[in-house]
Each structure stands twice: as structure tokens, then as C-alpha cells.
Amino acid sequence: MILVEALIAKLIFATVLTIAGSLWIDKLYSRSKELTFPDEISSRARFRKPTIFIALSCLYMFGDLWTMAAIFLLVLMTVTDFEQYMLFDAMTLPLALLGVFYVWQMNLNVQEHVAAALIGGGIFLLLAVLSKGSLGGGDVKLIAALGLWLGAEKLISVVLIGTIIGGLAAVLMILTKKKDHSSYFAYGPYFALTAIYFLLK
């Protein structure tokens, strides 16, 4: 009986967060003048709520309150990057702030995590400049925020695994002609989803 009640509570919680998260995304879209697909918001969001609900329902059985908050933000960022190729400061900055509190709360090595954020963010900033648009400012901020959460070793793993999986996905899309070589490709979701794995590991 207790397990059933816990399951129902989790599903209700996931439902509330799904609705709140989707409304938040819509509000961010309405305020942004830099959307990649401003005329396709509805069509590209048709699977948004089921995706968020399923992800939160599956993931919210693990982790502490800090981790669950981070997962919520990372799931929403995955959605916005897939839908509009955008990672909003309104999500990446709270993720970074939560990372600072998480490191302090868990008595982790503050210097290591801050160094991971600065070095990781700095490298991605350089890559963003050199790639001339292939990586955006949102990717840079996401990596810096993940450095605060994960530290150097796990951040390196996130970048390597996310890049490999994202690269394979890009090749698949090119082969199936859903994208061509000149198309922009969102790597943020692959970094975010890989980070969720390491947060729960």
C-alpha cells in the first residue's frame, strides 16, 4: 500500500512539474527574439509534455532534493535545445547556482569544482569562437554549470561521451537526410543527458 501511495505521489509530482516546466518554456519562448524556429513552436513542441513527464517519472525515484532540482532543469534544457536550439540563461544560471550550494552542502572540494567550471567553460568558449556558431553561448554556460556540479573528472567524461553520442546522432541524421553537413546540430541535450547519468551514478 505504501509503495502504491509513493508511486501515485511521484506521478502527481511529475505531472505538476511537467505542466509548470512546459509553461515556463512557453514563457521563455514568448519573450525571446532569437528563436531558431519561431513559426514552428507548436509543431516542434507536440511531444514536449509526454517527454518531460516520462523523464521525470523515471528519474525522480533517485537522488536528493538538490539532484532532483538539477535533473528538472537539465530535462527542460534538453527540450528547449531540441525544439529551438537554445539554452536559456534562466535555466543555466540557476543550475550553476544550485551547483554551488550542492558542493557546499555535500562538503565537496570547492576548488576542484570551481576550477572545472572555469576551465571547462573557458575551453568551450574558445571552441565557440573558433567554430563560428557551431557551439553557442548556452553550451558554454551549460558546461561551466556542469563543472560546478560534477568536478573535473566527471565533466571530462560528460564532454567525451556527450560528444561521441551527439556525433553519432548527427551522422545518423545526415545519412537519413534529416540534416545536411551545413545544418546546425544541438549538442546540449547529449551533454545534459549524460550529466544526469553521472548525477545519479
C-alpha positions as CSV (number, residue, x, y, z in Angstrom):
1,M,0.0,0.0,0.0
2,I,2.8,2.4,0.9
3,L,4.5,1.6,-2.4
4,V,1.3,2.4,-4.3
5,E,0.9,5.7,-2.5
6,A,4.5,6.6,-3.1
7,L,4.1,5.8,-6.8
8,I,0.9,7.9,-7.1
9,A,2.6,10.8,-5.2
10,K,5.6,10.6,-7.6
11,L,3.3,10.6,-10.7
12,I,1.4,13.6,-9.3
13,F,4.6,15.4,-8.6
14,A,5.9,14.6,-12.1
15,T,2.6,15.9,-13.6
16,V,2.8,19.2,-11.7
17,L,6.4,19.7,-12.7
18,T,5.6,18.8,-16.4
19,I,2.9,21.4,-16.6
20,A,5.0,24.1,-14.8
21,G,8.0,23.3,-16.9
22,S,6.1,23.5,-20.2
23,L,4.5,26.8,-19.2
24,W,8.0,28.1,-18.2
25,I,9.3,27.1,-21.6
26,D,6.4,28.8,-23.4
27,K,7.0,32.0,-21.4
28,L,10.7,32.0,-22.3
29,Y,9.8,31.4,-26.0
30,S,7.3,34.3,-26.0
31,R,10.0,36.7,-24.6
32,S,12.8,35.6,-26.9
33,K,13.6,37.2,-30.2
34,E,16.3,34.7,-31.1
35,L,14.3,31.5,-31.6
36,T,15.5,29.3,-34.4
37,F,12.1,28.2,-35.4
38,P,9.7,31.0,-34.3
39,D,6.9,29.8,-36.6
40,E,7.1,26.2,-35.6
41,I,6.8,26.4,-31.8
42,S,3.6,24.3,-31.6
43,S,4.6,21.7,-34.1
44,R,8.1,21.2,-32.6
45,A,6.5,21.0,-29.1
46,R,4.0,18.3,-29.8
47,F,5.9,15.7,-27.8
48,R,7.2,18.0,-25.1
49,K,4.8,17.2,-22.2
50,P,5.0,13.4,-22.7
51,T,8.8,13.6,-22.9
52,I,9.1,15.7,-19.7
53,F,6.6,13.6,-17.8
54,I,8.2,10.3,-18.7
55,A,11.7,11.6,-18.0
56,L,10.8,13.0,-14.6
57,S,8.7,9.9,-13.7
58,C,11.6,7.6,-14.4
59,L,14.3,9.8,-12.8
60,Y,12.6,11.2,-9.7
61,M,12.9,7.9,-7.8
62,F,16.6,8.6,-7.4
63,G,18.7,11.3,-5.8
64,D,18.3,14.0,-3.2
65,L,16.5,17.3,-3.4
66,W,19.4,19.1,-5.0
67,T,19.9,16.4,-7.6
68,M,16.2,16.4,-8.5
69,A,16.2,20.1,-9.0
70,A,19.2,19.8,-11.3
71,I,17.6,17.0,-13.2
72,F,14.4,19.1,-13.7
73,L,16.5,21.9,-15.2
74,L,18.5,19.6,-17.4
75,V,15.4,17.9,-18.8
76,L,13.9,21.3,-19.6
77,M,17.2,22.4,-21.3
78,T,17.2,19.2,-23.3
79,V,13.7,20.0,-24.5
80,T,14.5,23.7,-25.5
81,D,17.7,22.7,-27.3
82,F,15.9,20.1,-29.3
83,E,13.0,22.3,-30.1
84,Q,14.7,25.7,-30.7
85,Y,18.4,25.0,-30.5
86,M,18.5,27.3,-27.4
87,L,19.7,27.0,-23.9
88,F,18.3,29.9,-21.8
89,D,20.2,31.8,-19.1
90,A,17.0,31.5,-17.0
91,M,17.8,27.8,-16.7
92,T,21.6,27.5,-16.9
93,L,22.3,30.2,-14.3
94,P,20.0,28.6,-11.6
95,L,21.7,25.3,-12.4
96,A,25.1,26.9,-11.7
97,L,23.8,28.5,-8.5
98,L,22.4,25.2,-7.3
99,G,25.7,23.6,-8.1
100,V,27.5,26.0,-5.7
101,F,25.0,25.1,-2.9
102,Y,25.3,21.4,-3.7
103,V,29.1,21.4,-3.5
104,W,28.9,23.3,-0.2
105,Q,26.1,21.1,1.2
106,M,27.9,17.9,0.3
107,N,31.3,19.1,1.6
108,L,33.0,18.5,-1.7
109,N,36.2,20.0,-2.9
110,V,35.2,23.6,-3.8
111,Q,38.4,24.5,-5.5
112,E,38.2,21.4,-7.8
113,H,34.6,22.1,-8.8
114,V,35.2,25.8,-9.4
115,A,38.3,25.0,-11.4
116,A,36.3,22.5,-13.5
117,A,33.7,25.1,-14.2
118,L,36.2,27.8,-15.2
119,I,38.5,25.6,-17.3
120,G,35.6,23.7,-18.9
121,G,33.7,26.9,-19.6
122,G,36.8,28.6,-20.9
123,I,37.7,25.7,-23.3
124,F,34.1,25.7,-24.7
125,L,34.2,29.5,-25.0
126,L,37.3,29.2,-27.1
127,L,35.7,26.4,-29.2
128,A,32.6,28.5,-29.6
129,V,34.7,31.3,-31.0
130,L,36.7,29.0,-33.3
131,S,33.7,27.1,-34.5
132,K,31.9,30.3,-35.6
133,G,28.5,29.3,-34.4
134,S,28.6,25.5,-34.1
135,L,28.7,25.9,-30.4
136,G,26.7,28.7,-28.7
137,G,26.9,30.6,-25.5
138,G,24.3,28.4,-24.0
139,D,26.6,25.4,-24.4
140,V,29.5,27.3,-22.8
141,K,27.3,28.2,-19.8
142,L,26.0,24.6,-19.5
143,I,29.5,23.1,-19.4
144,A,30.5,25.6,-16.8
145,A,27.5,24.8,-14.7
146,L,28.1,21.1,-15.0
147,G,31.7,21.6,-13.9
148,L,30.3,23.1,-10.6
149,W,28.1,20.0,-10.1
150,L,30.4,17.2,-11.3
151,G,34.1,18.3,-10.9
152,A,36.8,17.8,-13.4
153,E,36.9,14.0,-13.8
154,K,33.1,13.6,-14.4
155,L,32.9,16.7,-16.5
156,I,35.6,15.3,-18.9
157,S,33.5,12.1,-19.1
158,V,30.3,14.1,-19.8
159,V,32.0,16.0,-22.6
160,L,33.6,12.9,-24.2
161,I,30.5,10.7,-24.0
162,G,28.2,13.5,-25.0
163,T,30.3,14.4,-28.0
164,I,30.5,10.8,-29.2
165,I,26.8,10.1,-28.8
166,G,25.9,13.5,-30.3
167,G,28.3,12.9,-33.2
168,L,26.8,9.5,-33.9
169,A,23.3,11.1,-33.8
170,A,24.5,13.8,-36.2
171,V,25.9,11.2,-38.7
172,L,22.6,9.2,-38.5
173,M,20.6,12.3,-39.3
174,I,22.8,13.1,-42.2
175,L,22.6,9.6,-43.5
176,T,18.8,9.6,-43.2
177,K,18.8,13.1,-44.8
178,K,17.1,14.7,-41.9
179,K,20.0,17.1,-41.8
180,D,22.9,18.0,-44.2
181,H,26.5,18.9,-43.5
182,S,25.8,22.6,-43.2
183,S,22.9,22.2,-40.7
184,Y,23.2,23.3,-37.1
185,F,23.2,20.4,-34.6
186,A,22.3,20.7,-30.9
187,Y,24.9,19.0,-28.6
188,G,23.5,20.4,-25.4
189,P,20.9,17.6,-24.9
190,Y,23.6,15.0,-25.1
191,F,25.8,16.8,-22.5
192,A,22.7,17.3,-20.3
193,L,21.5,13.7,-20.5
194,T,25.0,12.3,-19.9
195,A,25.3,14.6,-16.9
196,I,22.0,13.3,-15.5
197,Y,23.6,9.8,-15.6
198,F,26.6,10.9,-13.7
199,L,24.5,12.8,-11.2
200,L,22.6,9.7,-10.4
201,K,25.6,7.3,-10.5
